[in-house]
Amino acid sequence: MNATFTPYCPETDFARVREMLVETVSAFPRLVNWRLERWNYARYFVSPMLGTSGVNPDPAGAEAVIRRWEQSVGLWQDGSGQIVGVVTKEHAEPSHPSFSEAFLMRRPGWEHLLPEMLDYAENNLSNPQGGVFQIYLYDYDQAAQQAALSRGFSLTDWHGFDSVLKLGKLPRVRLPRGFKLQSMADANEIDQRRKAFGLGFNHADPNDWPSDLAYKELQRAPDYRKELDLSIVAPDGQHAAVCIIWMDEYNQLATLEPVAAIPEYRGRGLGSQVVFAAVRRAADLGAKEVHVGSGQAFYLKLGFERQYKNEVWTKQLPPKTG
């Protein structure tokens, strides 16, 4: 089977790649590609977030990273015009430590494209100054592992997990007196939400929090829903614990991305309660299971089970010439 490389067109291809990702969740025996939330998150949050800094950022910074990200994406199409392969990264901010990396995604039966996809990734997604280039592969994806070995990549010791919660009897949401559950559809409190995101990931400096611009860009993502962007609000008005759950109706699954609790309110069970609230909303929309890109003990205590092991493969690249 032959496929043709085509540059990424933002106006049409975001939706087409999303369609491929949704369709391939069940097309493979186990998870191989991104789910839809990561595709949304890369374009509509990670890129604009890393492209802006400070309390009053220059919008041109976000636009620059978004455009570089779009220009880095590579697509392969079959004779009918269906996308069968994608190479991408999570963002295109060169100053970030994770800039020199790539993710390879495909439809079943197109494994023979993997060496060509790796060539593209090395030539277009790596640091021009050379250095370590990394890719992420699941430990059971033998086709991708063989392609990586053939291209000189080596397996590292680093690994992570995707965990899954099968939905059965749903836990009740129990909040301390004075706390309330609120969605961004109830009150679109972006400044409090930015603060909770920053503090929740241990960034005390407001200059390190997502900008207002970045959060508004996230809310433009096609699969973002304000009613699924949840906060537990403390009596003082702070968003004490927050999470977004992304719904994939086609596969009857939902994904948590991200989940955080601010330090001031940790240890009170608020993180688990905001997750339970999100899970209940996903179940109401037809979800049979909930995924999270983590194997942390926090999620295992809530009933999640580690199912997919993700490994890092690296290769030392020379500086680019010409």
C-alpha beads as a LAMMPS data file, in Angstrom:
LAMMPS data file: protein, C-alpha beads

322 atoms
321 bonds

1 atom types
1 bond types

-500.0 500.0 xlo xhi
-500.0 500.0 ylo yhi
-500.0 500.0 zlo zhi

Masses

1 110.0

Atoms # bond

1 1 1 0.000 0.000 0.000
2 1 1 1.295 3.402 -0.965
3 1 1 0.886 6.654 0.927
4 1 1 1.800 10.219 0.050
5 1 1 3.292 12.779 2.432
6 1 1 1.338 16.011 2.701
7 1 1 1.946 19.135 4.813
8 1 1 -0.547 19.874 7.551
9 1 1 -3.358 22.322 6.701
10 1 1 -4.818 23.781 9.931
11 1 1 -8.154 24.714 8.403
12 1 1 -9.012 21.156 7.380
13 1 1 -6.590 18.707 8.941
14 1 1 -7.141 19.269 12.656
15 1 1 -10.547 17.604 12.358
16 1 1 -9.240 14.897 10.004
17 1 1 -6.443 13.888 12.384
18 1 1 -8.899 13.916 15.274
19 1 1 -11.106 11.550 13.292
20 1 1 -8.181 9.186 12.738
21 1 1 -7.303 9.211 16.443
22 1 1 -10.880 8.458 17.475
23 1 1 -11.257 5.651 14.934
24 1 1 -7.967 3.963 15.869
25 1 1 -8.693 3.688 19.598
26 1 1 -10.651 0.508 18.921
27 1 1 -8.960 -0.413 15.631
28 1 1 -5.827 -1.593 17.454
29 1 1 -5.911 -4.328 20.094
30 1 1 -4.311 -1.881 22.553
31 1 1 -3.702 1.855 22.657
32 1 1 -1.111 2.997 20.083
33 1 1 -2.000 6.601 19.245
34 1 1 -2.976 9.697 21.156
35 1 1 -6.566 10.054 22.269
36 1 1 -8.500 13.116 21.165
37 1 1 -7.800 15.142 24.332
38 1 1 -4.047 15.236 23.741
39 1 1 -4.480 16.401 20.161
40 1 1 -6.755 19.207 21.387
41 1 1 -4.482 20.019 24.305
42 1 1 -1.286 20.249 22.223
43 1 1 -2.679 22.799 19.785
44 1 1 -5.048 24.747 21.990
45 1 1 -3.279 24.847 25.355
46 1 1 0.300 23.596 25.517
47 1 1 1.470 25.586 22.504
48 1 1 -0.164 28.924 23.444
49 1 1 0.767 28.435 27.116
50 1 1 4.457 27.977 26.338
51 1 1 4.321 30.795 23.806
52 1 1 3.246 33.338 26.423
53 1 1 4.803 34.316 29.723
54 1 1 4.155 36.951 32.339
55 1 1 0.929 38.473 33.547
56 1 1 0.438 40.562 30.387
57 1 1 1.949 38.433 27.600
58 1 1 2.415 39.408 23.990
59 1 1 -0.156 37.494 21.892
60 1 1 2.421 37.252 19.120
61 1 1 4.375 34.758 21.231
62 1 1 1.470 32.340 21.386
63 1 1 0.722 32.764 17.705
64 1 1 4.348 32.058 16.823
65 1 1 4.439 28.755 18.725
66 1 1 1.057 27.676 17.360
67 1 1 2.200 28.374 13.794
68 1 1 5.510 26.531 14.334
69 1 1 3.613 23.584 15.786
70 1 1 1.269 23.477 12.801
71 1 1 4.201 23.667 10.397
72 1 1 5.945 20.765 12.150
73 1 1 3.070 18.282 11.778
74 1 1 3.522 15.731 8.993
75 1 1 0.726 13.690 7.424
76 1 1 0.558 10.663 5.125
77 1 1 -2.541 9.952 3.018
78 1 1 -3.599 6.888 1.085
79 1 1 -4.959 6.955 -2.464
80 1 1 -8.441 7.848 -1.275
81 1 1 -7.190 10.856 0.700
82 1 1 -7.621 9.206 4.103
83 1 1 -4.971 10.122 6.687
84 1 1 -3.025 6.976 7.590
85 1 1 -0.012 8.410 9.422
86 1 1 0.801 11.435 11.599
87 1 1 4.024 12.753 13.100
88 1 1 3.701 15.527 15.664
89 1 1 4.980 16.948 18.930
90 1 1 3.206 18.561 21.860
91 1 1 4.522 22.059 21.198
92 1 1 7.127 23.935 19.193
93 1 1 8.749 26.210 21.783
94 1 1 12.528 25.740 21.186
95 1 1 13.541 26.912 24.673
96 1 1 11.562 24.153 26.396
97 1 1 13.458 20.984 27.428
98 1 1 10.944 18.716 25.661
99 1 1 11.166 20.511 22.314
100 1 1 13.286 17.824 20.617
101 1 1 10.768 14.989 20.600
102 1 1 8.167 13.348 18.402
103 1 1 5.088 11.149 18.523
104 1 1 4.237 8.747 15.700
105 1 1 0.651 7.723 15.011
106 1 1 -0.854 5.514 12.319
107 1 1 -3.768 3.412 11.188
108 1 1 -3.455 -0.405 11.382
109 1 1 -1.717 -1.919 8.378
110 1 1 0.531 1.064 7.723
111 1 1 3.485 -0.011 9.845
112 1 1 5.738 0.088 6.764
113 1 1 5.523 3.900 6.947
114 1 1 7.262 4.046 10.326
115 1 1 10.864 4.358 9.019
116 1 1 9.797 7.210 6.720
117 1 1 7.937 8.840 9.604
118 1 1 11.030 8.618 11.774
119 1 1 13.113 10.213 9.014
120 1 1 10.640 13.073 8.874
121 1 1 10.653 13.456 12.661
122 1 1 14.455 13.590 12.884
123 1 1 14.729 16.099 10.060
124 1 1 11.865 18.379 11.039
125 1 1 11.086 18.069 14.747
126 1 1 14.558 17.923 16.295
127 1 1 16.759 20.694 17.644
128 1 1 18.855 22.251 14.823
129 1 1 21.829 22.302 17.200
130 1 1 21.643 18.540 17.527
131 1 1 21.627 16.604 20.768
132 1 1 19.273 14.021 22.226
133 1 1 16.099 13.398 20.228
134 1 1 13.369 11.292 21.825
135 1 1 10.252 9.410 20.828
136 1 1 7.581 7.735 22.952
137 1 1 6.478 4.167 22.227
138 1 1 4.259 1.722 24.081
139 1 1 6.150 -1.324 25.315
140 1 1 3.946 -3.709 23.290
141 1 1 4.223 -1.786 19.978
142 1 1 6.760 -4.106 18.378
143 1 1 6.466 -2.594 14.891
144 1 1 7.414 0.862 16.155
145 1 1 10.185 -0.575 18.327
146 1 1 11.723 -2.386 15.356
147 1 1 11.560 0.784 13.271
148 1 1 13.257 2.723 16.064
149 1 1 16.018 0.126 16.398
150 1 1 16.607 0.200 12.656
151 1 1 17.054 3.974 12.846
152 1 1 19.581 3.812 15.695
153 1 1 17.309 4.646 18.646
154 1 1 17.960 3.105 22.071
155 1 1 15.494 2.285 24.828
156 1 1 15.960 4.356 28.023
157 1 1 14.995 3.556 31.608
158 1 1 12.212 6.157 31.652
159 1 1 8.640 4.993 31.437
160 1 1 5.145 6.145 32.305
161 1 1 1.667 4.674 32.351
162 1 1 -1.826 5.302 31.094
163 1 1 -4.384 4.080 33.619
164 1 1 -8.046 3.175 33.189
165 1 1 -11.087 3.200 35.463
166 1 1 -13.908 0.889 34.388
167 1 1 -17.174 2.516 35.341
168 1 1 -19.592 0.572 37.490
169 1 1 -21.139 1.894 40.659
170 1 1 -20.260 5.573 40.749
171 1 1 -18.891 7.158 43.925
172 1 1 -20.813 10.000 45.509
173 1 1 -19.273 13.465 45.638
174 1 1 -18.807 14.589 49.237
175 1 1 -17.633 18.145 49.867
176 1 1 -16.664 19.809 53.146
177 1 1 -19.047 22.406 54.519
178 1 1 -18.768 25.683 52.652
179 1 1 -17.204 24.185 49.511
180 1 1 -19.113 23.886 46.230
181 1 1 -18.737 22.200 42.867
182 1 1 -18.688 24.589 39.943
183 1 1 -18.026 24.334 36.219
184 1 1 -16.738 26.982 33.842
185 1 1 -20.246 26.906 32.342
186 1 1 -21.590 28.059 35.723
187 1 1 -19.017 30.841 36.147
188 1 1 -16.207 31.367 33.647
189 1 1 -13.688 32.486 36.271
190 1 1 -10.574 32.299 34.142
191 1 1 -8.298 34.168 36.554
192 1 1 -9.116 31.776 39.404
193 1 1 -8.771 28.826 37.033
194 1 1 -5.336 30.002 35.844
195 1 1 -4.250 30.458 39.441
196 1 1 -5.430 26.973 40.386
197 1 1 -3.598 25.462 37.425
198 1 1 -0.365 27.262 38.312
199 1 1 -0.434 26.581 42.047
200 1 1 -1.741 23.063 41.469
201 1 1 1.421 22.245 39.554
202 1 1 3.592 23.966 42.175
203 1 1 4.295 27.214 40.328
204 1 1 4.127 29.904 43.015
205 1 1 5.080 32.767 40.661
206 1 1 2.041 34.154 38.756
207 1 1 4.353 34.753 35.805
208 1 1 4.560 30.962 35.448
209 1 1 0.795 30.436 35.382
210 1 1 -1.060 29.943 32.095
211 1 1 -1.937 33.312 30.625
212 1 1 -5.480 34.560 30.165
213 1 1 -4.818 34.277 26.439
214 1 1 -3.758 30.617 26.750
215 1 1 -6.836 29.638 28.744
216 1 1 -9.170 31.382 26.332
217 1 1 -7.440 29.536 23.504
218 1 1 -8.034 26.251 25.338
219 1 1 -11.716 27.089 25.489
220 1 1 -11.724 27.332 21.687
221 1 1 -10.621 23.687 21.346
222 1 1 -13.265 21.700 19.403
223 1 1 -13.637 19.034 22.098
224 1 1 -13.460 21.355 25.112
225 1 1 -16.728 21.719 27.058
226 1 1 -17.117 24.297 29.796
227 1 1 -19.510 22.012 31.685
228 1 1 -16.705 19.409 31.867
229 1 1 -14.135 21.901 33.204
230 1 1 -14.752 21.531 36.934
231 1 1 -13.590 23.207 40.126
232 1 1 -14.235 22.723 43.799
233 1 1 -14.513 26.270 45.078
234 1 1 -13.450 27.075 48.630
235 1 1 -15.383 29.435 50.911
236 1 1 -12.862 32.184 50.111
237 1 1 -13.598 31.872 46.375
238 1 1 -10.404 30.091 45.408
239 1 1 -10.575 27.136 43.021
240 1 1 -9.108 24.612 45.446
241 1 1 -9.156 21.525 43.179
242 1 1 -9.731 21.432 39.435
243 1 1 -9.926 19.088 36.486
244 1 1 -11.075 18.836 32.904
245 1 1 -12.602 15.669 31.532
246 1 1 -12.701 15.147 27.761
247 1 1 -15.422 13.029 26.218
248 1 1 -15.066 10.648 23.270
249 1 1 -18.625 9.527 22.575
250 1 1 -17.600 7.309 19.660
251 1 1 -15.500 5.051 21.922
252 1 1 -17.580 5.637 25.060
253 1 1 -14.542 6.767 26.989
254 1 1 -13.436 9.930 28.744
255 1 1 -9.999 11.232 29.705
256 1 1 -8.876 13.386 32.620
257 1 1 -6.452 16.141 31.586
258 1 1 -5.395 17.827 33.829
259 1 1 -6.158 17.298 37.545
260 1 1 -4.673 19.524 40.260
261 1 1 -5.229 20.797 43.797
262 1 1 -3.595 23.913 45.188
263 1 1 -1.180 23.381 48.122
264 1 1 -3.291 25.330 50.610
265 1 1 -6.116 22.787 50.322
266 1 1 -4.263 19.530 49.800
267 1 1 -4.816 16.629 52.159
268 1 1 -8.567 17.216 52.409
269 1 1 -9.675 14.804 49.692
270 1 1 -10.692 17.558 47.271
271 1 1 -8.660 16.138 44.400
272 1 1 -10.489 12.826 44.578
273 1 1 -13.858 14.576 44.864
274 1 1 -13.347 16.695 41.749
275 1 1 -12.331 13.522 39.884
276 1 1 -15.467 11.727 41.111
277 1 1 -17.586 14.671 39.939
278 1 1 -15.965 14.554 36.507
279 1 1 -16.418 10.786 36.268
280 1 1 -20.118 11.094 37.054
281 1 1 -20.585 13.695 34.319
282 1 1 -18.760 11.503 31.813
283 1 1 -20.922 8.534 32.775
284 1 1 -24.035 10.630 32.167
285 1 1 -22.703 11.241 28.631
286 1 1 -22.270 7.531 27.980
287 1 1 -18.682 6.836 29.055
288 1 1 -17.947 3.231 30.053
289 1 1 -14.381 3.932 31.169
290 1 1 -12.156 6.866 32.118
291 1 1 -8.491 7.171 31.148
292 1 1 -5.696 9.247 32.644
293 1 1 -2.133 9.632 31.396
294 1 1 -0.608 8.726 34.734
295 1 1 0.153 5.753 36.920
296 1 1 0.401 7.739 40.160
297 1 1 -0.755 6.189 43.412
298 1 1 -3.407 8.911 43.701
299 1 1 -5.298 7.430 40.756
300 1 1 -4.722 3.815 41.769
301 1 1 -6.370 4.547 45.124
302 1 1 -9.414 5.815 43.239
303 1 1 -9.760 2.502 41.402
304 1 1 -7.746 3.184 38.234
305 1 1 -5.527 0.386 36.945
306 1 1 -2.327 0.753 34.965
307 1 1 -2.902 -0.683 31.496
308 1 1 -0.505 0.926 29.022
309 1 1 3.229 1.358 29.596
310 1 1 4.884 4.154 27.633
311 1 1 8.660 4.142 27.105
312 1 1 11.174 6.693 25.833
313 1 1 13.601 5.895 23.037
314 1 1 16.429 8.309 22.268
315 1 1 18.995 8.995 19.602
316 1 1 21.936 11.401 19.553
317 1 1 21.685 13.678 16.520
318 1 1 24.445 15.870 15.064
319 1 1 23.899 19.585 14.398
320 1 1 22.074 20.289 11.163
321 1 1 24.102 21.778 8.329
322 1 1 23.114 23.957 5.424

Bonds

1 1 1 2
2 1 2 3
3 1 3 4
4 1 4 5
5 1 5 6
6 1 6 7
7 1 7 8
8 1 8 9
9 1 9 10
10 1 10 11
11 1 11 12
12 1 12 13
13 1 13 14
14 1 14 15
15 1 15 16
16 1 16 17
17 1 17 18
18 1 18 19
19 1 19 20
20 1 20 21
21 1 21 22
22 1 22 23
23 1 23 24
24 1 24 25
25 1 25 26
26 1 26 27
27 1 27 28
28 1 28 29
29 1 29 30
30 1 30 31
31 1 31 32
32 1 32 33
33 1 33 34
34 1 34 35
35 1 35 36
36 1 36 37
37 1 37 38
38 1 38 39
39 1 39 40
40 1 40 41
41 1 41 42
42 1 42 43
43 1 43 44
44 1 44 45
45 1 45 46
46 1 46 47
47 1 47 48
48 1 48 49
49 1 49 50
50 1 50 51
51 1 51 52
52 1 52 53
53 1 53 54
54 1 54 55
55 1 55 56
56 1 56 57
57 1 57 58
58 1 58 59
59 1 59 60
60 1 60 61
61 1 61 62
62 1 62 63
63 1 63 64
64 1 64 65
65 1 65 66
66 1 66 67
67 1 67 68
68 1 68 69
69 1 69 70
70 1 70 71
71 1 71 72
72 1 72 73
73 1 73 74
74 1 74 75
75 1 75 76
76 1 76 77
77 1 77 78
78 1 78 79
79 1 79 80
80 1 80 81
81 1 81 82
82 1 82 83
83 1 83 84
84 1 84 85
85 1 85 86
86 1 86 87
87 1 87 88
88 1 88 89
89 1 89 90
90 1 90 91
91 1 91 92
92 1 92 93
93 1 93 94
94 1 94 95
95 1 95 96
96 1 96 97
97 1 97 98
98 1 98 99
99 1 99 100
100 1 100 101
101 1 101 102
102 1 102 103
103 1 103 104
104 1 104 105
105 1 105 106
106 1 106 107
107 1 107 108
108 1 108 109
109 1 109 110
110 1 110 111
111 1 111 112
112 1 112 113
113 1 113 114
114 1 114 115
115 1 115 116
116 1 116 117
117 1 117 118
118 1 118 119
119 1 119 120
120 1 120 121
121 1 121 122
122 1 122 123
123 1 123 124
124 1 124 125
125 1 125 126
126 1 126 127
127 1 127 128
128 1 128 129
129 1 129 130
130 1 130 131
131 1 131 132
132 1 132 133
133 1 133 134
134 1 134 135
135 1 135 136
136 1 136 137
137 1 137 138
138 1 138 139
139 1 139 140
140 1 140 141
141 1 141 142
142 1 142 143
143 1 143 144
144 1 144 145
145 1 145 146
146 1 146 147
147 1 147 148
148 1 148 149
149 1 149 150
150 1 150 151
151 1 151 152
152 1 152 153
153 1 153 154
154 1 154 155
155 1 155 156
156 1 156 157
157 1 157 158
158 1 158 159
159 1 159 160
160 1 160 161
161 1 161 162
162 1 162 163
163 1 163 164
164 1 164 165
165 1 165 166
166 1 166 167
167 1 167 168
168 1 168 169
169 1 169 170
170 1 170 171
171 1 171 172
172 1 172 173
173 1 173 174
174 1 174 175
175 1 175 176
176 1 176 177
177 1 177 178
178 1 178 179
179 1 179 180
180 1 180 181
181 1 181 182
182 1 182 183
183 1 183 184
184 1 184 185
185 1 185 186
186 1 186 187
187 1 187 188
188 1 188 189
189 1 189 190
190 1 190 191
191 1 191 192
192 1 192 193
193 1 193 194
194 1 194 195
195 1 195 196
196 1 196 197
197 1 197 198
198 1 198 199
199 1 199 200
200 1 200 201
201 1 201 202
202 1 202 203
203 1 203 204
204 1 204 205
205 1 205 206
206 1 206 207
207 1 207 208
208 1 208 209
209 1 209 210
210 1 210 211
211 1 211 212
212 1 212 213
213 1 213 214
214 1 214 215
215 1 215 216
216 1 216 217
217 1 217 218
218 1 218 219
219 1 219 220
220 1 220 221
221 1 221 222
222 1 222 223
223 1 223 224
224 1 224 225
225 1 225 226
226 1 226 227
227 1 227 228
228 1 228 229
229 1 229 230
230 1 230 231
231 1 231 232
232 1 232 233
233 1 233 234
234 1 234 235
235 1 235 236
236 1 236 237
237 1 237 238
238 1 238 239
239 1 239 240
240 1 240 241
241 1 241 242
242 1 242 243
243 1 243 244
244 1 244 245
245 1 245 246
246 1 246 247
247 1 247 248
248 1 248 249
249 1 249 250
250 1 250 251
251 1 251 252
252 1 252 253
253 1 253 254
254 1 254 255
255 1 255 256
256 1 256 257
257 1 257 258
258 1 258 259
259 1 259 260
260 1 260 261
261 1 261 262
262 1 262 263
263 1 263 264
264 1 264 265
265 1 265 266
266 1 266 267
267 1 267 268
268 1 268 269
269 1 269 270
270 1 270 271
271 1 271 272
272 1 272 273
273 1 273 274
274 1 274 275
275 1 275 276
276 1 276 277
277 1 277 278
278 1 278 279
279 1 279 280
280 1 280 281
281 1 281 282
282 1 282 283
283 1 283 284
284 1 284 285
285 1 285 286
286 1 286 287
287 1 287 288
288 1 288 289
289 1 289 290
290 1 290 291
291 1 291 292
292 1 292 293
293 1 293 294
294 1 294 295
295 1 295 296
296 1 296 297
297 1 297 298
298 1 298 299
299 1 299 300
300 1 300 301
301 1 301 302
302 1 302 303
303 1 303 304
304 1 304 305
305 1 305 306
306 1 306 307
307 1 307 308
308 1 308 309
309 1 309 310
310 1 310 311
311 1 311 312
312 1 312 313
313 1 313 314
314 1 314 315
315 1 315 316
316 1 316 317
317 1 317 318
318 1 318 319
319 1 319 320
320 1 320 321
321 1 321 322
